[in-house]
């Protein structure tokens, strides 16, 4: 079978390797689709701090089960599935207390261990989540980033009020849709790209604000009134957006950092303290977030297809990255078609 390998930054090759054998607890998956995310792009540019080369990528994935280990129950050959890419120890304090997304020895497929960018992939059945038969493989490959959004939104507890999301990239738009789908009264999203904001509007976000044209604080007062937002999610992850969140948050409200800062932050902690703001964070997801993500898509509360910008064949992995680099402002989610 064919397997992708990134040997160095911006260097991608393919090699023929045997189809993997499976253990009694594993399934063999024919990989169908893989999504490229921001972290993958960091690896491509040699800027991911926790990834070394060579590495086989792929963690946003959908596929079809083609073989079952003898001890595997609850799955069938031919079933559509996605894979949760966390590799955890199961023994540390977070793992023992149900927070395996925070495993002290966490590894993620495609970064610290072999990813799914192969024609076939052997994986523990415990890491497999069934997809509805009517769900497309494209949508199935986007359940992983949607699970990120679900976990992030739930970090604020019950979602009932007015929500602001800073950053209208794929994760930001998924966070905005998820908040609405889980019961938010109204949702605002901000960005400096009109195209991204149009995508957010297409996905049903109530207020889409270009902060190059309108001050974030003014927009909140205009759209939410003097009580402003109940929760602000930073899905851009830079000093500007976090600065906006701290400056304009209602006193005593919450800010959730979803994005990963590219470097050390320089933010106004004095105001954070003075306004008694709760600054919280979010890290990946757990199984219940996958299940919730699938439910939201099934109930048409989250739309995934509008976020897909372009498809590439498996052997065109490098061309996909080159396309993303050349079209940063207009590209949302690029999908690799592994079976083409």
Steps between C-alpha positions, in 0.01 A plus 500: 500500500600864461598708803575874523819608678613856573878457517579865572310828492343543153631157390239229445561155355295183464615148571364152441453314828311181585135524597519485881402189691246552777491366854194342660400842639544699179318574176646558155369817340505597134568873528268716290551865594750703704462866589794739528496728804709789628725272704577293189601821326736581789664159448530569126685824577717348773335711770328236709690484831404141581548322167819352355569354157437268327129489583192358332220751542123471522273541803173641359379183335215288372506150363340160463565193713627215283611250767422435867724357769359184657418673831339810349132545574251764390644568155442342160697470178393776261409742778584870468720623784728773623801465729587686820873567456610527864747241629487502881665311784185420697696515825569865588271712721303659211451162331386337824246778553341500154700788355716300261517797264744642758710181528845575642650292217258604226597426142292590196492304175666700227719696741676287761397163356401361161197665346231363272633623164515152349266298285435271798541559874492259794355652816369391839124461487478715814613800293235447232169688487222382269355749254139501377466327165345815349796717604748567219867414536576871460286579803644203687851642465377823658358340815843534664518883471132521591576299816763764582225762476255297708756451778591869493141622515422269792794637699274794584229274644139534386472706184194724524589865453685722257826368358784678318757312294822669390640352179294361210729221391364144486522451878348840573203438271456153649509648852239759401272236346546267796414773751182573306422129469543446872260776595667840478251787464711678237854476365739759362819417310780739404782493249686732264403298190166568334518164322532309827219703650281419199567131568396550862182672384432210263526268802236697691706716735285792618749789491812506282730794570813614317709660775705690243183694429327502839638502853428175685373683805260711294376192317424320826301794633311530173417130463483381861410815693669634816530155660738398218599132460466231763798309358773598253689227313839593356545281192771717343759486776705818480565808712246706305203265543578412861550872566157571352343226710648630826432866423136459401378204704222568746641511852474159664447313172707224338759478226591161350830471312447242223780590258868424558720807534790495257735659755507655846193712573510869593160575652355727770472276804438803720163559330429125507551512877322831560191384309504157667488326165517121481767409244467133409651275235406198291706198390380263227199281595372178648270229368183678614600800288515279188155361576360851551667622180336224297162581657530869412573416136218244485255758630623763251607726786855512361576528128834358386485502121520883463841488670657265243705707255671244278585132450835351401595145402720307743818535296449877481566560872776753428282679246232531767739680735621723219139588421432587864810719516396684183139546609514555876227764512251305290562141614305336778534119501696298246416130472732225374325223308707200602311256279563704185 
